[in-house]
Amino acid sequence: MKPIPREESSVKADRPLLLTQGDAAGIGPEVIAQAWARVPEPAAVVVGDPQVMRRALAQCRLQRPVQVLETISEPRLPGAMAVWAPPGLPATLLQGSQGLVRADCGLAAARCIEAAVGAIQSGAARGLVTAPVHKEALHAAGVPFPGHTEMLQHLAGVPAVRMMLVNDELRVALVTVHVSLRKALDLIDGPTILETVRQVHAMLVGPLGIAAPRIAVAGLNPHAGEGGLFGDEEVTTIGPAVQQAQSEGLQVHGPYAPDTVFMRARRGEFDAVVAMTHDHGLIPIKYLGLDAGVNLTLGLPFVRTSPDHGTAFDRVGRGTADPSSFLAAWQLGQRLTISAG
């Protein structure tokens, strides 16, 4: 992973990239600490609990002072980790054990996300990189969203968002995300597929700067249904959505067999793949490794990226967290927010 370069614009640096701490009982604070130590002069602010971040620095054996900010816009001290604690964080985050599902940690993660989005919407910050949250902890805290994507959609007030995972070899967007497979089948329809394709195209030609992107749409059934022999969704639903996207001038092709389309994209035939379900799309990209994978949310009015891994409860507290994926998310978030001005 290439190091994140220093900011060239003091104006942009004054509007920091926000890094939310994620679940305090998970690996998020440690990957932030490890990543922060590798970034020269970070134009960023951690949204989280200062004591949690001090613990993470100590666990990672990093000598770094923590500057507690009163506001996002407060001048940041060179060499210090800038941390802004939003209102409403539980006072119990250091009292319980790490590596466990805890309602207070779920609540704190949600408060940090809400505050970060509010800061971006007010113009005080320019984008968001989120450390992992734990869905069970969010649920235990009474948060009415299964994860980041759905919460961010609600906070941003947009009708639809999509998840795209990217690394150096693949870009994969999902039509359905955090629902059971049985429910996902009911959610796959023409308008939803078409909206996903449109959002992928907008991201590719806009922030990612690909002039004429080629998008492949994966089928749902084995061999893309074999003309209806193994299921007819490709004929009745996916194919017509592809045709509608083509009529809008988009370079969209498919539906293709899910077991080969990712290989074709990896070889350069396509710039992105649209997959129908969560595991259809994420197994191939995660198989290539979690160290460089980045989750990029489509459809938001601001940039949001995150690492391609979870809270890693089984590894927390050792100080050996690999920050590669978080660094990749940070790097992409910085590049996209700078290119957007």
C-alpha positions in Angstrom: 0.0 0.0 0.0 1.4 3.4 -1.0 1.7 5.9 1.8 -0.8 8.7 1.9 0.8 11.9 0.6 0.8 15.2 2.5 -2.0 17.5 1.7 -1.1 20.2 -0.8 -4.0 22.5 0.0 -4.3 24.2 3.4 -8.0 24.9 2.6 -8.7 21.2 2.2 -6.6 20.3 5.2 -8.8 22.6 7.3 -11.8 20.5 6.4 -10.6 17.1 7.7 -11.4 13.6 6.7 -13.3 12.0 9.6 -12.3 8.6 10.9 -15.0 7.0 13.1 -13.7 4.6 15.7 -16.2 1.8 15.1 -16.9 -0.7 17.8 -14.8 0.1 20.8 -14.6 -3.5 21.7 -13.3 -4.5 18.3 -10.2 -3.9 16.2 -11.3 -0.5 14.8 -9.4 1.7 17.3 -6.2 -0.4 16.8 -6.3 -0.2 13.0 -6.8 3.6 13.2 -3.9 3.9 15.6 -1.6 1.8 13.4 -2.7 3.7 10.3 -2.3 7.1 11.9 1.3 6.3 12.7 2.0 5.6 9.0 0.4 8.8 7.6 2.6 11.9 7.4 0.8 15.0 8.7 -2.8 13.5 8.7 -5.5 15.9 7.6 -7.9 13.9 9.6 -9.8 13.7 12.9 -10.9 10.6 14.8 -14.5 10.7 15.9 -14.5 8.7 19.0 -13.7 8.3 22.7 -10.2 9.8 23.6 -9.6 7.2 26.3 -10.4 4.3 23.8 -8.0 5.8 21.4 -5.3 6.2 24.1 -5.8 2.5 25.0 -5.5 1.5 21.3 -2.2 3.5 21.0 -0.8 1.8 24.1 -1.9 -1.7 22.9 -0.1 -1.0 19.6 2.9 0.3 21.6 2.8 3.6 19.8 4.0 6.8 21.5 1.6 9.4 20.2 -0.2 12.1 22.2 -3.9 12.5 21.9 -5.3 16.0 21.3 -8.9 16.2 22.4 -10.8 18.6 20.2 -13.8 20.7 21.3 -14.9 21.1 17.7 -14.0 19.6 14.4 -12.7 22.9 13.2 -10.3 23.4 16.1 -6.6 23.8 14.9 -4.8 20.4 15.2 -1.4 20.0 16.8 1.4 18.5 14.7 2.4 15.0 15.8 -0.8 14.4 17.9 -3.8 12.2 17.1 -6.7 14.6 16.9 -9.9 13.1 18.5 -13.3 14.6 18.7 -15.7 13.0 21.2 -19.3 13.8 20.2 -22.0 14.2 22.8 -23.7 11.1 24.1 -20.9 8.6 24.3 -21.3 6.1 27.1 -18.9 6.5 30.0 -18.5 2.7 30.3 -16.4 1.9 27.2 -13.2 1.1 29.1 -15.0 -0.8 31.9 -16.1 -3.9 30.0 -14.1 -6.5 28.2 -12.9 -6.2 24.6 -13.8 -8.8 22.1 -17.5 -9.1 23.2 -20.8 -7.9 21.9 -21.7 -4.9 24.1 -24.6 -2.6 23.8 -22.6 0.4 25.1 -20.1 -0.1 22.3 -22.8 -0.4 19.7 -24.4 2.8 21.0 -21.1 4.6 20.9 -20.4 3.5 17.3 -23.8 4.8 16.2 -23.3 8.2 18.0 -19.9 8.6 16.2 -21.5 7.9 12.8 -24.3 10.3 13.5 -22.0 13.1 14.6 -19.6 12.6 11.7 -22.4 12.8 9.1 -23.7 15.9 10.8 -20.2 17.5 10.6 -20.0 16.7 6.9 -23.4 18.1 6.3 -22.5 21.3 8.1 -19.5 21.8 5.9 -17.0 21.3 8.7 -15.6 18.0 7.2 -15.1 16.6 3.7 -15.6 12.9 3.9 -15.8 9.8 6.1 -13.8 6.7 6.7 -15.5 4.3 9.0 -13.9 1.6 11.2 -15.9 -1.6 11.6 -19.1 -1.8 13.6 -20.7 -5.0 15.0 -24.2 -5.6 13.8 -25.2 -7.5 17.0 -23.9 -4.7 19.1 -25.9 -2.1 17.2 -29.0 -4.3 17.6 -28.3 -4.7 21.4 -28.1 -0.9 21.6 -31.5 -0.5 20.0 -30.1 1.0 16.8 -32.7 0.3 14.1 -30.2 -0.4 11.3 -28.3 -3.6 10.5 -25.1 -1.7 9.6 -23.3 1.3 8.3 -24.8 1.4 4.8 -28.4 1.5 5.9 -27.7 4.0 8.7 -25.8 6.3 6.3 -28.7 6.2 3.8 -31.1 7.3 6.6 -28.8 10.1 7.9 -28.2 11.4 4.4 -31.8 11.3 3.5 -31.3 9.7 0.1 -33.7 7.2 -1.5 -31.1 4.5 -2.3 -27.5 3.6 -1.7 -25.4 0.7 -2.8 -22.3 -1.1 -1.6 -19.3 -1.4 -3.8 -16.1 -3.3 -2.8 -12.9 -2.3 -4.7 -9.3 -3.4 -4.7 -6.5 -3.3 -7.3 -8.1 -6.0 -9.4 -11.9 -5.8 -9.0 -14.8 -3.5 -8.4 -18.0 -5.2 -7.4 -21.3 -3.6 -6.5 -24.3 -5.3 -4.9 -28.0 -5.1 -5.7 -28.9 -6.6 -2.2 -26.9 -6.4 0.9 -27.6 -7.3 4.6 -30.7 -9.5 4.3 -31.3 -13.2 4.3 -30.7 -14.9 1.0 -34.4 -15.9 0.9 -35.4 -12.3 1.3 -32.8 -11.1 -1.1 -34.5 -13.1 -3.9 -37.7 -11.2 -3.3 -35.9 -7.8 -3.4 -34.3 -8.4 -6.8 -36.3 -6.6 -9.4 -35.8 -4.5 -12.5 -35.8 -1.0 -11.0 -33.4 -2.0 -8.2 -31.0 -3.6 -10.7 -31.2 -0.5 -12.9 -30.6 1.9 -10.1 -27.5 -0.1 -9.0 -26.1 0.1 -12.5 -26.8 3.8 -12.7 -25.0 4.4 -9.4 -22.0 2.3 -10.5 -21.8 4.2 -13.7 -22.0 7.6 -11.9 -19.2 6.6 -9.5 -17.0 5.3 -12.3 -17.3 8.3 -14.6 -17.3 10.8 -11.7 -15.0 10.4 -8.7 -13.1 7.4 -10.2 -12.5 9.2 -13.5 -13.2 6.4 -16.0 -14.4 8.0 -19.2 -16.4 5.2 -20.7 -16.8 2.4 -18.1 -17.8 -1.1 -19.1 -20.1 -2.7 -16.5 -20.9 -6.4 -16.4 -24.1 -7.7 -14.7 -23.9 -11.1 -13.1 -26.8 -13.5 -13.3 -28.5 -15.0 -10.3 -28.8 -18.7 -11.2 -26.2 -21.3 -12.2 -24.9 -20.5 -15.7 -27.1 -17.4 -15.7 -30.1 -19.7 -15.9 -29.3 -21.4 -19.2 -32.1 -19.7 -21.0 -34.6 -20.4 -18.2 -33.6 -24.0 -17.5 -32.2 -23.3 -14.1 -34.4 -20.3 -13.2 -35.9 -17.5 -15.2 -34.8 -14.3 -13.4 -32.2 -13.6 -16.0 -34.9 -13.7 -18.7 -37.7 -11.9 -16.9 -35.9 -9.4 -14.6 -32.1 -9.0 -15.0 -32.0 -9.1 -18.8 -34.6 -6.4 -19.3 -32.9 -4.2 -16.7 -29.6 -4.5 -18.7 -31.5 -3.6 -21.9 -33.0 -0.5 -20.2 -29.5 0.6 -19.1 -28.2 0.1 -22.6 -31.0 2.3 -24.0 -29.8 5.1 -21.6 -26.4 4.9 -23.3 -24.5 3.0 -20.7 -22.0 0.3 -21.6 -23.7 -2.5 -19.7 -23.6 -6.1 -20.6 -25.0 -9.4 -19.3 -26.4 -11.2 -17.5 -23.3 -13.4 -17.3 -22.7 -16.6 -15.4 -21.7 -15.6 -11.9 -19.0 -18.3 -11.7 -16.9 -16.7 -14.6 -17.8 -13.0 -14.8 -15.5 -12.0 -12.0 -12.5 -13.7 -13.7 -13.3 -11.8 -16.9 -13.4 -8.5 -15.0 -10.2 -9.3 -13.2 -8.5 -9.8 -16.6 -9.7 -6.3 -17.7 -12.7 -7.0 -19.8 -15.0 -4.9 -17.5 -14.4 -2.0 -15.1 -17.0 -3.2 -12.6 -19.4 -6.1 -11.9 -22.9 -5.8 -10.5 -23.8 -8.9 -8.4 -27.3 -9.7 -7.3 -26.6 -10.8 -3.7 -24.1 -10.1 -0.9 -22.0 -13.3 -1.0 -22.2 -13.7 -4.8 -20.3 -10.5 -5.1 -18.1 -10.4 -2.0 -16.7 -13.9 -1.9 -14.6 -13.3 -5.1 -13.3 -10.0 -4.0 -12.5 -11.0 -0.5 -10.8 -14.2 -1.7 -8.2 -11.9 -3.3 -7.4 -10.7 0.2 -8.7 -8.3 2.9 -5.6 -6.2 3.1 -6.3 -4.0 0.1 -10.1 -4.2 -0.2 -12.2 -1.0 0.4 -15.9 -0.6 0.8 -17.1 2.4 -1.1 -20.8 3.5 -0.6 -22.6 4.6 -3.8 -25.5 7.1 -3.8 -24.4 9.3 -0.9 -24.0 13.1 -1.2 -20.5 12.7 0.4 -17.6 10.2 0.2 -17.6 7.3 2.5 -15.1 4.4 2.5 -14.3 1.7 5.0 -12.0 -1.3 5.3 -13.0 -4.7 3.9 -13.1 -6.5 7.2 -15.1 -6.7 10.4 -14.5 -6.1 14.1 -12.2 -9.1 14.5 -13.2 -9.8 18.2 -10.8 -12.7 18.3 -7.7 -10.5 17.6 -8.5 -7.4 19.6 -6.1 -6.1 22.3 -2.9 -7.7 20.9 -1.7 -4.5 19.2 -1.0 -6.6 16.0 -3.9 -5.3 13.9 -3.1 -5.0 10.2 -4.1 -1.5 9.0 -3.6 -2.2 5.3 -7.3 -2.2 4.4 -8.0 0.8 6.6 -5.1 2.6 5.0 -6.4 1.7 1.6 -9.8 3.1 2.6 -8.2 6.3 3.9 -6.2 6.7 0.8 -9.2 6.3 -1.5 -11.3 8.6 0.7 -8.6 11.3 0.5 -8.2 10.9 -3.2 -11.9 11.1 -3.9 -12.5 14.1 -1.6 -9.6 16.0 -3.0 -10.7 15.3 -6.6 -14.2 16.5 -5.7 -12.8 19.8 -4.3 
